[in-house]
Amino acid sequence: MISRQESPEDSKASLAQVLGFDPSAEGLDLAPDETDALLATARTLRAAPVPTPHPEETERLVAALTPYVPEPARPTPARQEPHQWLGAALAAARPHVRLLRRPFWVASAAVVASGLPLLDPGIRQAVAPDLTYAAFLVLVAPVLATLGVAYAFRGAGTGMAEVEMTCALTPAQLVLGRLFWVTAYDALLLGLASLAAAGVEPGVRLGWLVAGWLAPMLLLAALVLGLSLYLSPWAAAGAALALWSVVPITVVTRPELGLPGLAGSPAAAPMVLVMGAGAVLLLAAVVAAAPHLMVRLAGFTVREGV
């Protein structure tokens, strides 16, 4: 087949210039008359007009060839078993730990440790007689989760969200993978602190104490993610903290309600159930809206009506 590769119009001095390649280099040993005949044919073909296909012809060609084009392989199975889905989410969590810099690890530990003096009855009587360390953990757990989630999901500033949108993982797995490290680290710190509170402070039950800070922590973490669909992560965190501030303000201004005494006791069951149910519903809504959340974190604009 003779190549139709274009070449400058004035380069007709040799067959190689017309054809675009050197026939002798391809092992074609042509006689002089064969070279002349081939050169004349090549010039004729190059000068011949190439008809432009009609749009309807192009559409018919595309329609005829489309059935033979293989479908691209899906990066993830259409349906996954629960253990496979969870395993993929946990696998996605490993790289996200790099997004959490030293300030996050140190600040979270410092906040939890700042309440340890409340375990000493003398210090507690001098500083905050009505505030136990168990109650302190219940109050600060949502604050840790809120600020941690906002810090971890600062996608527009890190450039990670654009990369994650090309991964072979669902947006829900990406969201839960990044959320894992924040909640896991906060839960570890608060769990260790709860052991100390349950061992020192009378009347504190470890199970109820863990439930007392876990439910509001998950509730505010899910609230920040939900608000991030419409606000920046830090603005969403500010709105969530403004709502949660009602609780510590009530503790300070209405000591007769005995809210600190709820920490670590079965009396906190109604609050735990309500906040736990709210956290589950909010988190389910966030998972359902995860594709739009990833778009927001990538620095793009979510279309109206989302």
SVG drawing of the C-alpha trace seen along z (x, -y; Angstrom):
<svg xmlns="http://www.w3.org/2000/svg" viewBox="-35 -30 53 41">
<polyline fill="none" stroke="black" stroke-width="0.4" points="0.0,0.0 1.3,-3.4 1.4,-5.9 -0.6,-9.1 1.5,-10.9 1.7,-14.6 5.0,-16.1 6.0,-19.6 4.8,-20.3 8.2,-21.2 9.8,-17.9 9.2,-15.9 12.8,-15.2 12.8,-11.6 10.5,-8.8 11.4,-8.7 10.2,-12.3 6.9,-11.6 6.2,-8.3 7.5,-9.6 9.9,-6.7 13.0,-5.3 12.0,-2.1 15.5,-0.9 15.6,-1.0 12.6,1.3 14.4,3.9 12.7,2.9 15.3,3.0 13.5,1.2 14.8,0.9 15.0,-2.6 11.8,-2.1 10.0,-0.7 11.0,-3.7 9.8,-6.1 6.5,-4.3 6.0,-4.2 6.9,-7.8 4.4,-8.8 1.7,-6.7 2.5,-8.2 2.3,-11.8 -1.0,-11.0 -2.5,-9.6 -1.2,-12.5 -2.7,-15.0 -6.1,-13.2 -8.8,-14.9 -9.9,-12.9 -13.7,-13.1 -15.1,-14.3 -17.6,-11.8 -21.1,-13.1 -22.2,-13.4 -25.0,-10.8 -22.4,-8.4 -20.3,-8.9 -23.3,-8.3 -24.0,-5.1 -20.4,-3.9 -20.3,-4.6 -23.7,-2.8 -22.4,0.2 -19.1,0.4 -20.5,-0.4 -21.6,3.2 -18.1,4.4 -16.5,2.0 -15.8,3.8 -17.2,2.2 -14.6,0.8 -13.9,2.9 -15.6,1.7 -13.1,0.7 -15.3,2.2 -17.9,5.0 -21.4,3.9 -22.4,5.6 -20.1,6.5 -20.7,8.7 -20.8,6.8 -17.4,8.2 -15.9,7.3 -17.3,3.8 -16.0,3.2 -12.6,4.7 -12.3,2.3 -13.2,-0.6 -10.6,0.4 -8.0,0.8 -8.9,-2.7 -8.3,-4.0 -4.6,-3.1 -3.3,-5.9 -5.5,-8.5 -3.5,-8.4 -0.9,-10.6 -3.4,-13.4 -3.5,-13.7 -0.4,-15.6 1.3,-15.8 -0.9,-18.7 -3.9,-16.5 -2.4,-13.7 -0.8,-16.0 -3.8,-18.3 -6.3,-15.5 -4.2,-13.8 -3.6,-17.1 -7.3,-17.9 -8.1,-14.5 -5.2,-14.8 -6.1,-18.3 -9.0,-17.0 -7.0,-14.5 -6.6,-16.8 -10.3,-16.5 -9.6,-13.0 -8.1,-14.5 -11.0,-15.5 -9.0,-18.4 -8.3,-19.9 -11.8,-19.3 -13.3,-21.1 -11.1,-24.1 -11.6,-24.3 -15.0,-22.8 -16.8,-21.1 -19.8,-19.9 -17.7,-18.6 -16.3,-15.1 -13.7,-13.7 -16.3,-11.4 -18.6,-14.4 -15.6,-16.2 -15.0,-13.3 -18.7,-13.4 -18.5,-17.1 -15.2,-17.2 -15.6,-14.0 -17.9,-15.8 -15.5,-18.7 -12.6,-16.4 -14.6,-14.6 -15.9,-17.8 -12.4,-19.5 -10.8,-16.2 -13.3,-15.6 -13.0,-19.1 -9.2,-18.7 -9.3,-15.3 -11.7,-16.4 -10.0,-19.6 -9.9,-18.1 -9.9,-21.4 -6.6,-22.3 -4.8,-19.0 -5.7,-18.0 -6.4,-14.4 -10.1,-14.5 -9.3,-14.9 -7.1,-11.8 -9.6,-9.8 -12.3,-10.5 -10.2,-8.4 -9.7,-5.4 -11.4,-2.0 -13.4,-2.6 -16.9,-3.9 -17.2,-7.5 -18.9,-6.0 -15.8,-3.8 -13.5,-6.8 -15.6,-8.9 -15.7,-6.2 -12.0,-5.4 -11.0,-8.9 -13.5,-9.1 -12.1,-5.9 -8.8,-7.4 -10.4,-10.4 -13.0,-8.4 -10.6,-5.5 -7.9,-7.7 -10.4,-9.8 -12.1,-6.6 -8.7,-5.2 -7.9,-8.3 -11.3,-8.5 -11.4,-4.8 -8.2,-4.9 -9.4,-8.0 -12.7,-6.3 -10.8,-3.4 -9.2,-6.0 -12.5,-7.7 -14.3,-4.4 -11.5,-3.3 -11.2,-6.5 -14.6,-8.2 -17.4,-6.5 -20.6,-5.6 -19.1,-5.7 -19.9,-2.6 -17.5,-2.1 -20.0,-0.9 -22.4,-3.7 -19.5,-6.2 -18.3,-4.9 -21.8,-5.1 -22.2,-8.6 -19.4,-10.0 -19.5,-7.8 -23.1,-8.7 -22.6,-12.5 -19.1,-12.1 -20.6,-10.1 -23.5,-12.5 -21.4,-15.6 -18.9,-13.9 -21.8,-12.9 -23.3,-16.4 -20.0,-18.0 -20.0,-15.7 -23.6,-16.5 -23.0,-20.2 -19.9,-19.9 -22.2,-19.3 -23.1,-23.0 -20.3,-24.6 -16.6,-24.3 -15.5,-21.7 -14.3,-24.3 -17.5,-26.3 -19.5,-23.1 -17.4,-22.4 -18.2,-25.8 -21.9,-25.3 -21.8,-21.9 -19.9,-23.3 -22.4,-26.1 -25.1,-23.6 -23.2,-21.5 -22.2,-24.5 -25.8,-24.5 -24.8,-21.4 -21.8,-22.8 -23.6,-26.2 -26.5,-24.3 -24.1,-22.5 -22.6,-25.7 -25.8,-27.8 -28.2,-25.1 -26.3,-23.0 -29.6,-21.9 -30.2,-19.7 -27.4,-17.4 -26.2,-16.8 -22.6,-16.0 -24.1,-13.2 -25.5,-11.5 -22.0,-10.6 -21.3,-7.0 -24.7,-6.1 -27.9,-4.4 -29.7,-7.7 -28.0,-8.8 -29.8,-6.1 -32.4,-8.4 -29.7,-10.9 -27.5,-8.1 -30.4,-6.5 -31.5,-9.8 -28.0,-10.8 -27.1,-7.4 -30.2,-7.2 -29.4,-10.6 -25.8,-9.6 -27.0,-6.5 -29.5,-8.5 -27.1,-11.3 -24.3,-8.9 -26.6,-6.9 -27.5,-10.2 -23.9,-11.1 -23.1,-7.7 -26.0,-8.2 -24.7,-11.6 -21.0,-10.6 -20.5,-11.3 -21.6,-14.9 -19.5,-15.2 -16.4,-14.1 -17.1,-16.7 -17.3,-19.4 -14.1,-18.2 -12.4,-18.4 -13.1,-22.1 -16.0,-22.0 -19.5,-23.2 -22.4,-20.9 -25.3,-21.6 -28.4,-23.1 -31.0,-20.8 -28.5,-18.4"/>
</svg>
